[in-house]
Amino acid sequence: MTHEQFEVLSNQAVAACAAAYFLAFLAHLGQWAAGRRAEPVEVAREREAVTVGAGAPTAGRAAAAPVTDEPERMLLLGRVGVAVTVVAAAVHFVAVLTRGLAADPVRVPWGNMYEFTLTGTFFVVLGYLLLYKRFGLSWLSPVVTGFVLVILMVDVLALYEPVVPLQDSLQSPWLVIHVVAAVIATAAFTIGGMCSVLYLVKSRWEQRTDAAGRTRGGYLARLPELAVLDRIAYRTHAFGFPIWTFAALITGPIWAHYAWGRYWGWDPKEVWAFITWVVYAAYLHARATSGWKGSSAAVIALVGLATLWFNFVGINFFFGSGSQHSYAVPEPTAVVLRLDG
């Protein structure tokens, strides 16, 4: 295949995986809609305990339906959604791979914001799938698929650039090491941030429903307990932090020295990468030494996520030529007017 054909294939794969993510998103919406009227397992067990404690007849208890966590229809739609997500991730990987093969000469597929976003969303999905069984992440499925679908749409509509060779500053093996580490850490922080958002939403929802005396039900009632959400968020952030340290404070300066002849130059992206590191270091330190958990920890984690995404998006668009990392911004097209006569 020619380089042009690989570029077309990559674009087609992006469209195909986006369609698959949309179908997976619909399946997971159907999954949680099917469980909307079903009684959450915690409520059902509390009701059963009250009935038993009240001296209900043994025969009546034996005839009662068993307490199950999810209805059969809900389980089926969940399995379909995950299966479609796996297919979408495979097509997504093809889109990333062929993007690199489309360049002449062949290169790594993260030379600009479009390609970094394409690769980053793939790692978010990959991380979610790898952690799915370990943490039982069925409750995170609609959030992940919806997030990736929206980001891919923005990536194609606002950030797309034709395939071009790498700039001189990117011609380094440290590009591969630095960016791969940064993408993995970004994916971990993003998944942890999703858990932190759900923690804050569920915490607020529980306070309101308890104050109003309403019965808990729906999607939020089927989320894990607040302590579980807090623990998963902490573990994903703890996983991503040393990788971000390696990417931002070790391989980044080495690559900067290779490309520009200095390890640190107070470039806006370097500064914000360090700010992101400080915020996440504060989050982990507060959890380990001061016992900060729950809402306070979740807020700090989301501040870190905000600095992370501002470093990725904001630096390139708001600082422009003020950053040596502005190669990620599409180059403006010069228009030359020729006046004859």
Secondary structure by P-SEA (a helix, b strand, c coil): ccaaaaaaaaaaaaaaaaaaaaaaaaaaaaaaaaacccccaaaaaaaaaaaaaacccaaaaaaccccccccaaaaaaaaaaaaaaaaaaaaaaaaaaaaaaaccccccccccaaaaaaaaaaaaaaaaaaaccccccccaaaaaaaaaaaaaaaaaacccccccccccccccaaaaaaaaaaaaaaaaaaaaaaaaaaaaaaaaaaaaaaaacccccccccccccaaaaaaaaaaaaaaaaaaaaaacccaaaaaaaacccccccccaaaaaaaaaaaaaaaaaaaacccccccaaaaaaaaaaaaaaaaaacccccccccccccccccccbbbbbbbbcc
